[in-house]
Amino acid sequence: MTIFDGMRRVAAVLSVIALNAAAVVIWSEKPFVEFIYEIDGVDKPPVFVEFCEFNVHGARSLGRETDDGRTYRVTLCFLAHESTDGRMLVEYKNADGLIGRNIPRSDEVQQYMRRTGELLDQTPAELLAAKKELDKQRRSYRVTGAIFTLAVLLFFWLFMQIVGVMLNSMPALRNNNSGENK
């Protein structure tokens, strides 16, 4: 057995390990999908937005599932408005139906956000959008994983070609191994 044969076997084993690692990563990757809805006051409908300033407004996150069991997140962003004294206050409705305003971290606002989140129904449009986005991200992960796998295999193939050329250009190594086989 030559040095080149041993290196070729090592490269083959490393290629198999890389393929297995890539397969595990591709199939176990969990896409993250989030929908953010902005609520600008009591009894106002949620409006889909791209971004919410969580440090200014009140926010509540809910875990949701598609009909095929995949998870995604819905975040409700309760807009805060500046009061006359400069504080940012969120409008809320308590359990008795009375409307008030308080800071986003207050117990009253937190309870209102929890109740509102519990009452927010999953719409067919949201479910469809979640499934499409989850499928899109899954395809993206698979394409990225396939590209990574091909790059690793190409690296090992090029490495073996370079090592082969180097070993063939060294007559002392070539002659040393041929005497052992006789």
N, C-alpha and C positions, 0 to 999 in steps of 0.2 A: 504494500500500500504506500502510495506516495503522499507527500505533504499536501499536494493539491487535492487528492481524493479525500483526505481528512478534513480539509477546509471546506470542500464541497458538501460534505455530510453535515458539518456544523452550520453552513449557510442554509441547507435544506431544513434542518431542525429549527433554526431561527425563523425561517419563512413560515413554517407551519405554526409556530408559536404566535407570530405576528398575525397570521390569518385568523387563528382562534381568538386572539385578544380583540381584533377588529370586529369579529362577529359578535362577541359578547357585548362590546360597547354599543354596536349598532342596534342590537335587539333589546338591550336593557335601557336604552336612553328614553327618558320620559319628557316629552315636549311640555313646555310651559305656555299656557294660553291664559290671558287675562282680559276681561272686559271691564271697562271703567264707566260707570254711570254717574252723572252729576245730578244732584238734587238741590234745587235753589230755594227751598222753603217747604213748609208743611203743606201736604196735600198736592204738591206739584209733581208731575210725572218725571221719572228719571230720563235723562238725555245722555245718549252715548257720547263719550269724549275720548280723546287720545291720552290726556294727561291730567293729573290732579296734584295740586300742591299739598301733599299730606301734612307738611309742617304748619300750614295756615288753616286748613279746613279739617273738619271731622271726617273720618273714614272708617268704613266697616268692610271687612273682606269675608266672602262666603265661598265655601267649597261647593262645587257643583259637579254633576256627572252627566255624561251623554247617555243615550239609551243603550250604547254598547259598553258602558262601564268605564270609559276613560274620563279622567278628571280635568277640570279647568277651574279658574277662579273668577269670581265677580267681585269687584270693589265698588262700593257706594261711596261717593264723595259728597258730603253734605257741606255746601258752600257756607262760609262764614262771611259776615259783613261787619265792617268797622262801626263801632258804636261812637257816641259823642265823646267818650273819654279815651278813645283810641284802641280799645280792646277789640279783638276779633271774636264775634259771637255767632253761634249757630242757632237758627230757629228750631224749636222742638215742640212736640205735643206730648203732654204727660198722659198717664193712664186714664185720667179723668176727662181728657179732651181739651184741657186748657193749654193755650199756646204761650210760650215764653222764649227767652233768648238767654244763652249762657255760653261759657267757653267750651270748646270742643271736648275737653277732657273731663267735664263735669259729669256727675252721676246721672243727672237728668238727660243730658244729651246722649250719653252712652246707652242708656236704656231705650231712648227713642230710636237711635240708630239700630240697636239690636232688634226691636220690634218691627221696624221698617224692613230690615233685611229678612226677617222671618216671613213677612207678608209678600215679599217680592217674588212673583212667579217666574218660572223659566218659560220664556216664549219660544215658539217654534223657530222663529228667525234667529234667536240667540243660539238655540241648539244646533241649527244647521250651520251657522257661522263658526261655532266651536268645533264641530266635526270637520269642516273644511280646513280650518286653521291647524287642527291637530294632524290631519292627513298631510297637509303641506309641510309641516315641520318634520313629520316622520320621514317623508320622501327626501327632504333636505338632509336629514341625518344619515339616511342610507346612501345618498349620493356622496356625501362627504366621507363616509366610512369606506365606500368603494374606492374613491380617489386615494385615500390614505393607504389602503391595502395595496393598490396597484403601485403606488409610489414606493412602499416598502419592498415589494417584490422586485421592482425595477432596480432599487438600490442594491439588493442582494445579487441580482443577476449581473449588474455592472461591476460590482465588487469582485465577483468570481471571474468575470472576463479579464479584469485588470490583473488579478492575482495569477490567473493562468498565463497571461502574456508575460508577466514578470518572471514566473518560474520557468517558462520556456526559453526566456532570454538568458538564463543562468545555467550554462552547461555543466558546472560542477554539481549542482543539485540534480540535474537530469541524469548524469552519468552515475552518481552515487546511488540512486534508487534502482537503476537498471541492473546493477551487480547483485543486489539482494535477491532478485527473482530467479536466478540461475540455479 
